């Protein structure tokens, strides 16, 4: 509160007294009234301030100007407090990070000392001692095996012994030298990083470790991490088979855990585990786990059909209370996923510690940080949904996709016979539990139109395509692979109605409107609603098509993240969009098989017109442009779900197979265009340079401009086909061509034109001229169009237009001219927007 810097005259306790015309002293009642308004409206307008004075007689002695100053000072103090709080948080995080780094340094020094000692010891004994003769008899081998791996006692006392042993081995990995750790590629410690992440090198199985700081209490952290299905998307279930308390106040749990298979080419995994929760002498909380194998005198878990039994080596969480609040967390995941059981091409998925770190270890830290951030924020995001509800929606999408992909028989899925080709697998689910969720939307009186669910799924190997780049293209250019008629068929089961959508930032990609709902704090997961306009969902919609809405989850769009799985999962939603709305998830999952990174820029322009439309003309780049060191492989899995009536099973299965096969063909075409052999630092220019059509069009544009306006369009010296096209492409003014149709559509644009429209050469052809012009621009063009066709050109006044993303663009002036072909016939109309910029 702003206080007077010197004494002021008393005014019978009314307060608000001016002091030398500079300062105002407010009474507590006045401050309380101002504070109430501040919480409702931190930046009131002059009208609102006048209204406040009228409504609060206690403020009548204060001038509106002084109230304005009070609000300015109040906002400034609020900003200073936020900044101070942020800096204090960063300071605490840096202190904790420094402590972690010092511990890591001590560990490495101990490891170096240990290795130096072992090296000297072995050198000494190698020279002075001969190796003992090996006994290769069968009896000796059996005796040695039993001595090294005796059956473990699984009685309560034996389980406690196993638990204490697990605790010791886990701590030696979390803070000791039991595993050789190397820094995770692409992960650098810092105040804004998720934590210190390391992966194993040269140990049994695969292991990953992470250290981080979160602003949650240790008991809350343990509660979240133990609920593995809530944050580990590949976890199908964790069942507690038995629970035993220990004398030291801890607990021993016997768990059975199942993990989904990430692709149709692999089998799901399960684990029979012991989990030990206890507190250490320094007040830290420890949750450690390991597989129970080779046990006696206790319960055992027999093998389960359609699952491969994996092994978890000592793993877990060390949670230490942090000074000033919060927790320092050490996470260790160490598994043997039995890579022998999958095809050889997929074994990197099960032998890569990098993939384990991304999918499991770092996911646990992200969940903790997300919940901590949500707890510290009082405001709710768009749509009035709390962050926990949005996380639950994304979890349901991911889980539903995994369920359809795996098709477990205990959930009601059964396989259909193939049509003679094994590329697409069809499974059907008619169980009441599966359909109960779908029929929720028919409580309003509609009759259910489906009594079964079908899933068509397939997997394919991709060569030399960055998963993140391919996923972004599939997200932004849905029309390249999707069929709206099929989407409408799926949506009919949900009975979509009109839906009122709100969103703070709306993106428009080729006819689909994207409304973001929520990001994770690392911005690696995006939950959004897709609005597809004018889709016929049923016969009665033929005269008046409706808008259709999809709930969509995007993961792994960062090209720089090593080992990151890329996912695009979506499902039709009904008009209510309730938190328990029925969902039929479909989509794509792209998993990298190699650790090599594509070193090209993640912001490459997706100029794929050459490869997508005229790729068959033989205009391939020379092989020396393709750097083999960047070659990567990934496996893409596609799964699409359809609700249907059981008597239509055969026809729906035929449609589903054909649809998925068409998607596979489209993805292969796009992937070929996106591969580094077709991409280069010049964006789409290099691909265009090899096409005669592009050179010809550039020459026509330049010649027609010179003919009608009497000046050169391009800089002097631009001669020859290649030079003309190159100069046109790099022209600073936005140049774009429109077809001569009743509804003109863009057919070509230079780099500045693509930047101005915020699109690519592929998506450019989905944009009509009327979509980018405002009312004034459309009227002006209608007036000038006859002149363009008769005289050949027209100069247009400056104004505003819209990009494909809906952003306003201002331009100083524009020129339109008729482009003539070799026969002097009108080929198209070219526009040049001069001195354009985003408003």
N, C-alpha and C positions, 0 to 999 in steps of 0.2 A: 504494500500500500504506500502510496506517495504521501510522505509527511512533510509538513512545513519545515524549512531550514531555519526559521527564526520564529520567535513568539508572535502571536497574532492577537487582535482584540477579541475579547469575549463577546459572544452574541447570544446570551441566554441559553447556551447549550445546543444551539441549532446546528453548529458545525458548518463545514463547507465554506470557510472564511478565506477570502483572498488575502495574501500577504505580499504587499508591495507590487501587486499586479503580476506576480510570477508563480507563486506556489499556492496550493490549496491543501488545507488540512481537513480530512474527512473523519466523520464520527464512525464508530463501529457499525451503527445501523446503516449508514450510507454505504460503507464498504460491503456489508452483507448484501444489500440490494444490488450493487454493481457486480458482485461475485456471482449472484444468481443469474444475472443476465449473461455474464461472461461464459458460464458453463453451457447456456442455451445457444448463445451466438457470440463467439469470440471476436467477430469483426462486424459490429452492427453498422448499418448505413446511417446517414444523417437523419433520415425519416424515423428510423428505429430509435435513435438517441432522443429525438424530440418526443417520441411516444413514451419513452421511458420516463422522461421528466414529467410528462403529464400524468402518467400512471402512479408515480412515486412522489408524492408531495415533499418527502424528506429531501429530495434532490433539487427542489425548486430554486435553491439559492446558488446552484452551480450552473455555470454557462455550458452550453453544448460543446464549445471548443475545449473546455477543461475536461469534460467527460471523454471526448475523443482522445485527449492526451493520456487520460488514465488507462483507456483500453490499449493504446499503443504501448505504454509502459508495462501493462499486465502481460501483453503478448510477448514482449521482449524478455520479461522475467521468466515466463513459461519456457521460452526457447532456451534461455540460459540454463534453466534447471534440467531440461531434457539433455542438453549437450553435456552438462556436468555429470548427469547420471550415465550417459553413454561413455564418457571418458573414464569414469570410475569402473564401469563394467569392462572396458577394454584393458584398463590397468590390472584388474583382478585376473582377467584372462591371460594377459602377458606374464603375470607373476606365476600363475599356475603352469603356463606353457614353459616358462623358464625352469620351473622345478622339474617338469617332465623331461626336458632336454638335459638337465644336469644328471637326472637318474639314468637316462639313456647313455650319456657319456660315461658314467661310472660303470654301467653294464658292459659297454664296449671295451673299456680299459681292462676290466676283469677278464673279458673274453680274450683279449690280446695276451694278457699275462698267462692265462691258462694255455693258450696255443703255443706260446714260446716255451713254457715248461714242458708240455707234451713233446714238442719237437726235439728239445735237448734230451729228454728221457729216451725217446725212440732211437735217436742217433747213437746214444751210449750203448744201449742194449742190442742194437743191430750188429755192432762190431764185436761184442763180447759173448754173445749167446746164440746158439744154434736153435732153429725151430724144432719143437718137439714132434715126434713121429705121429702122424694122424692115424687113428683107428677108424677104418672105413667099414667095419662090420655092421651088419644090420642091427644087431643088438645094441651096439654102442650108440648108433644114431638115435634109436628110439629112446634109450636111457637119457641121452643128452637133451632130447626134445622135452621129455617129461620133467627133467630137472629145471630147464629154463622156463617152461610154461606149465606149471602145475595147475590143476583145476582150482578156481577161486571159491572159497567158502561163501555161500550166499545166505547163510543164516544171519540174524540180526547182528551178532557180533562180527561175523565175517564181512557183512555189508559196511559196517562202520570202519573196519580196517581198509576196505577198498576205497571208502569215501576219504579217509585221511590220506591215503596214498594219492588219490586223484587231486586233492587239495595241494599237496606238495608239488606234484608234477605240473599242475596248472600255474602255480606261482612262479615256478622256475621258468616257465615260458613267458608269463606276463611281465616279470621284472628281472628275470635272470638270463642265462646263456644256454638254456636247453635247446633252443632252436636258433639257427643262424638267420637273422632277419635282415632284409634289405628294404630300402625305401620304396614305397609304391610309386611306379612310374607316373609322372604328371602331378604328384601330390607334394606340395611344398608347405611346411609348417608356417604358420603366421596367425595373427589375430583374427583374420577373417576366414581361416580354413576350418574344415570340419574337425581337424585334429591331426595327430601324427599317425600315419598309416604305414604299415610295413607288411611285407609278404615273405613267405618262407623261401629258403634256397637250399635244395639238396636234402630235404628231410622226407620221412615216410609220409605218403599222402600229400595233402595240400593244407597250408595253414596261412592265416592272416591275423594281424594284430593291429589294434587301434587304441590310441590314448586321446582322451578329450575331456572337455569341461562343459558341464551343463548346470543350469540354475534350478536344479531339482534336488530334493532331499534324497539321501541314499536309499531309504526304504521305498520311496516312490519309484526311484530308478529300478530297483530290483523287481518291484511289482510289474513294471512295464516290460522289462526284458524277459521275465519268466513267462509272460503271455505271448509266446512266440507267434502264434497265428495272427495276432493283431498287427504285426509289423513286418513279418517275414512272408512275402507274397507267395513263395514256393511251398510254404508249410500248409499241408492239408488239415492236420489235426495233431494234437498232443493230448494223450489220455494218461491220467495219473492212475496207475494200477494199484499202488500201495504207498503208504506214507508212514514213516517211522520217526518219532522224536528221538533226539540224542541227549545224553546227559549234560552236554555243554550248552543246551538251549537251541541247538540247530535242528534241522530236519533232513531226513533222507527220503527221497521220492524215487519210486520206480516208474519210469515213463515209457510209453510206446508212442513213437512219432512217425508220421508219414509225410513225405515230400512229393509234390507233383513232379512229373517229368516235364521239362521245359519244351519238348518238341515231340512230334509223333514218332520220331525215329528212335526214341529211347524209352526205357522202362522206369516207372516210379521207384523211389527209394523208401525204405523204412529203417527205423533204428530202435533198439531195445536199450534203454539208457538208465543210468543212475545219476540223480542230481542231488548234490549236497549243498545246503545253505547254512552258513555259519558266520560268526563274527570273530575277528581277530583281536589280539590284545590291544592294538592301537586304535580300536574303534571302527575299523574298516569292515565292510560287509562283503562276503565272498559267496558267489553262486558258481559252482563248478559241476561239470558233467563229463561222463565218459560212457562208452558202450559196455554193456554187460555181456561178456563172452566167456565161454569155457568155465561156467559156474556149476556148483553143486549145492545140495541142501537148501535150495530156494526155488522161487518161481522162475520160469523161463518162458520166452515168447517164441512159439513155433513160427516157421517161415509162412508167409502169407502169399497167396497166389497173386500174380501180376506185380509183385514187388521184389526188388533186389535188396537184400539186407546190407546196409552200409555200416561203416564203423566210425564212431566218433572217438578220437583220441582225447586225452584230458584237455578240456576247453572250459570257458566260462567268463565270468565278470568279476573284477575286483573294483569295488566302489568305495572310495575314500572321501570322507567329509572334507569340504574345502573351507578355509578360513573366509569369513564374510558371507557364508552361505553357498549352497550348491554342492556339487560333487565332482571329483576327478575319477574318471572311469577308465579302466584297462579292460579291453575286450580281446579274447583269443578264440578263434575258431580253427579247429584242426580236425580234418576228416579224411577218411579213405573212402572214396565214393565208388570203388570197384569199377574202374574204367574199362576193365576187360569185357564187361557185359554189354557194351554199346558198340556200334560199328566204328571202325578205326577212324573214319573221318570225323566222328563226334568226340573222340577221346580228349581232345584239348579242352572241351567243356568241363570235363571231370578231372583234369590234371593241371588246371591253371589256377594258381593261388590268386591271380589278379581278378578272375571272375568271381571266386569265392569272396574276396574282399568287397567287390562292388555289390554283390547280391545279398550278402549276409552281414558282414562286419560293419561296413559303412552304413548299410540300411538301418542297423540298430541305432547308430549314433544320430542319423538323420531323424528317426522317429523321436528320440529323446529331445533333440533340439527343437523339433517342430512343436511338441507338446509344451516344452518350456516357453517358447515364444508365444503360443496361444494363451498360456496361463498369465502371461505378463501384459496381454493386450485386452483391454476392456471392450473395445469396439468390435462389432460383428461385421463380416464382409458383406458383399452384395448378396441380394436375394434373401436377406434376413436369416441365413443359415449360419450356425456356429461352425467353427473350423472342424470340430469333432464330427459333425454330421457330414461335412464334405469329405473328410478322410474316410468315413464309413462308406460313402458312395463310391469312391475310387477303389476301396478295398473290395466292394461287392462286384464292381466291374472286373477287376483282376481275378478274383476268385471264380466268378462265373466263367470267364474265359478259360481258366485252368481246368475247371470241371468238364467243360465241353471238350477241351483238347485231350484230356486223359480218358474220359468216358468209362469210369469205373462201373463194374457190374452191380456193386452193392448200392449204387445210386440209381439204378434202373436202366442204364445204357446197354444196348446190344448192337452188334455189328450187322450191317446188311451185306449181302453178297455183292461182289463187284460186277461191273458190266464188261469184264474182260480186260480192262486196263487198270493197273493198280496205282495210278498216280494220285487219285482222290479217294479217300476213305469216307464212308457214310456210316454214321451210328444214329440210333433212334432211341428216344426215351419216352415211354408212355406212363411212367409212374405217377400216381396222384400227388406225391410230394413235389415233384418237379412242376406239375401243372397248377398247383394250388396258388403259387405266387403270380402266375400269368393271369389267372381269372379274378384277381383282386379288382381289376378295373371294371368288371362287369356288374358290380354291385349297384350301378345306377340304372339297371333295367335291361342292359344289353344282354343278348344271349351269347354264351361262349361260342366262338367260331373255330376253336382248335382243341384237340384233345391229345396232341403228341408234339414232340419237339425233335427236330432233325438237325444234325451237325455234319457239315461237309468240311473236311480238313485235309491238308496236304503239307508237305515240307519240300523245300528245294534248296540246293546249294548255290550260293552266289559267289562269284569270283571278282575280286578287285573293285568292290563297291563299298564305300564307307556307310555303315548302317545308319548313322545319324542323318547323312545327306539324303539317303533314299527315303527315310521316314519323313523328313520334312517335305519332300516332294509329294509323297502320298497324302500327307495332311493338307497341303496347300492346293493340290490339284486333284481333287476327288473325281472330277469329271474324266480324268485320264484313265480311270480303272473301274469306277462304280457305275451301276445301272440304276437309275432312279426308280424304274419299274420294280426291280427286285427289292429295293429299299422300301417301297410302298407296300409290297406284299408282306414283308416282315412287320412293318408298322401296323398293318391291318389287325394283327392279333392284339395290339395294345389299344386299338380304337382311339387313335389320336384325335383330339379336338383342338379348338383354338386355344392358344397359349399366349399370355401376356408376358413378354420377356423384358428384363431390364439388364443393363450392363454399362459399366463405366467406360470400357474401351472395346470397340467393336471392330473386328477385322473382316474384310470381305475378300474371299478368294474364289474367283471364277464362279459366281452364282451361289456360293455357300457363305453364310454369315456366321462368324465365330464370335461367341461371347465368352470370354474367360471367366471362370468361377473362382479358381484358387491356384496358387503356385505353392510348391514346397519352398522352404527357405533357401535351399540351394538352387532353386529354379530348374531342377531336373525333372520335375513332374508337373504336368499341367492338366487341370480338369476344366472342361469347357463344354458349352452347348453349341451344337451346329444346327443352324436353321437352313433347311433346303426349301427354297421358295417354289410354289406352284407345282406341287407333286400330286398326281392323281392316285389316291390311296384306295379308291373303290369306284365302281361304275357310276354311282351318283355324283362323283366328283368331276366327271368328264367336262361338264359345262363350267364348273367353278373349282379348279384345283386348289388344294389347301397347302399351307406350309407344313413341313414335317420337321421334327426336332430329334436330334440325337445327343445323348450324353456321351462325351468322348474323353478318354484318358490318354495322355501322351507322356512317354518316358524316353529318356536317353537321346535328346536332340542335340547334345553337346558333342561335337566331333573330337574334342580334345580329351574327353574322358576315356581312359584306357579300360578295355574290358567291359564297357557299359552295354547292357542289353537295351535295345530300342523297341518300344512297343507303341502301337496305335490300336486302342480297343474302344469300341463304341456300341451303343445300344439305343433303340428307339425308346422315347419316353412319352408318357401321356400328358394331357394338358394340366393335370394337377401337379405333376412333378413332385410327388410326396417322397419323403425320405425312404419309405418302404415300397416305392414304385416297383412294379415287375420289370425285370431286366433280362434281355436275351443278348448277351455280349457276343460280338464278332470282332475280327480284326487281324492284325499282323504282329508277329514277334520276330525280331532279327537279332541273332546272337553272334557276336564275333568269335571266330575260331582261332584267330592268330592274335598275338600281342603287338604285331607291327602297327605303327600308327601312320595314317596318311598325313604327310607333313604339309599338304596344301592348305590354303586358307579356308576356315570354316564359313566364310562369308562369300563364297563363290557365287556368281550369278548363274541361275539355272537356265541358261540359254540352250535349250535342247532341240530347237526346231529342226536343225539339220539332221540330227540322229533320229529324231522321232518321226519326221515327215518325209524326208528325202534321204534317209539313211541307206536305202538300197541302191543309190546311184554310184556307189563305189568310192565315195570321197572319204576314205579312211586316212587317219594321220599316219605318218611314218612311224615305224616301230621304235625308233630312237627317242621318240617323245615319251614313251612309256617307261618309267623307271621301275624296274623289277623289284627293287628293294622295298617298294611300298605296296607290293601285292598283298592283298588280304583276302581271307575267305570268311564267309559267314553263312549260317543256316537260317533260312526264313521259314517260319511256320504260319500257315493261314488257316483260320477256322471261322466258319460262318454258321450261325444258328437260324433256323426257321421254325415257326409254329405252324402246324397244319392239321387238317382233318385226316384221320387214320385211313379212310377209304381212298385218299389221294396220294398215298405214300409213294407209289411207283413214279407217278408223274412229277411229284415234288423232288424226289431223288434225282430224276433225270435233269430237272431244271437246276438243282443245286450243283450237280457234277459239271454241267455245261458252264454255269456261272463261275465256279472256282477255277475251272480251266481257262476261261477267258481272262480272269484276274491274273493267273500265273503268266499267261502270254503278255499281258500288259506290263506286269512287273519286270519280266525279262527284257522287254523292249526299253523300259525306263532305265533299268539297271545297266544295260549296255550303253545307253547314252550318258549315264552318270559316271561310268568308269573313267579313271585317269587317262586312258587312251583316247577318249573323246573330249576330255576337259583339259584346260590349260590356263595359264595366268591371264590370257586375253579374254576370258569368259566365253561367250558364244561366238566371238569374231572369227576365231581360227576355223571353227566348224563351218561358218558361213563362207569363209574364203575359198573353200573348195567347190562351191555350188555355182554353176553358171547362172541360175535364176537370180541369185543375190547380186552378182556382178552386173547383170543386165538391168535389174531394177535400179541399182545405184546410178548407172549411166543414164537411164531414162529420167530419173529425178533431177539430176544435175543439168542435163540438156534442156529439159522443159522449163526449169527455173531461168536459165539463161535466155531461152527463147521468149518467154513472156515478160520477164522483168528487166531484161537487158543487162544484167550483171551476173557475175559468177557466184554461185552458191558456195563453192568450196575454195579453199586457198589456192593460190597459183602454184603450179607444179604438180597438181594432182592429175596425172595422166596415166593411162593404162587402167585396165579393169580393177586390178588389185589395189592400186593406189587410190582410185576413186572411192571404192567401198571402204577402205580404211579411213580416209579423210571424212567420209560421211558418218561413219560409226563414231568417231571421236569428236565430231562437231559439238561445241558447247551448248548450242541451242537445241531444244527438243524437236526432233523431226519424226513424223509418223504418217503412215499411209492408211487410207480408208478405202474400202471397196465401194464401187458404184452400184449400190443396192438401195431398195426402199428403206432399209434399216442398215446404215453403213456400219461395217465391222472393221476393226483395225487388223491390218495384215502384216505390217512391218513397222519397226521403230528402231532408231539408233540407241546407243547406250544412254544418252541424256533423256530420250523419250521414255525408255523403260524405267529409269530412275524417277522421272516425274510421275508416271502412272503407277509406280510401285508394283511392277509386275515383271514377267519374263516373256520371252518370245513365244513360249508355249501357251501360257495363260492369256497372252495379248489377244488372241483370236476369240476369247470369250467376252471381250469388252466391246460394247457398241459406242458409237460416237455420242449419242444422246446421254449416256450415263455419266460422261465426264463434264458435260456442259451444264451450267446453271440456266435458269429461265432467260436471263438477259443474253447469254451466249447462244442459246437455241434460237431466240428471236432474231438475233443479229445474223446468224448463219442462214436462216431461212430468207432473210432479206438479200443477203449477198450471194446466195447460191446461183441464181440465174446469171449474175455477172461472172461468176467463176466459170460456168459452162459456156458462156458466150465469148467473153474477153480472154478467158484462160486463167485469170488470177483475181484476187481481191485482198486488200489489206484490212485487217480487223482491229478494232480498238482493244486496248488492254482490258483485263477483267479477271474473273475468277473461274476456275474449273476444279474438278474433284479427281483425286487419284482413285485407283481401284480399292484402296483401303478407306476411302471416305474422307481423306484429309484435303482441306482446301489448298489450292495452288494459285498463286497470283502470277500474272505475266504482263510485261510492259506493252507488248503488241504481238500480233500474230499475222502470218501470211499464209494464204491458201492458194494453191495453184493446181491446174490440171496436168496430170502426167500422161504423156503420149508415148505409145509404143512405136515400133519401127514402121508400122503402116499408118502412122499419124492418127490413130484412133485413141480415144480416151481409155486409159488402163485403170487409173485410180485417181484419187485426190490426195495431195500431200499437204500437211499442215506443218508450220514451223512456229513454235512458241518461243519468243525472244525474251531473254532476261527473266526466266521463271524462278520462283522460289516458293517454298512451303510457308504458309501463313502461320 
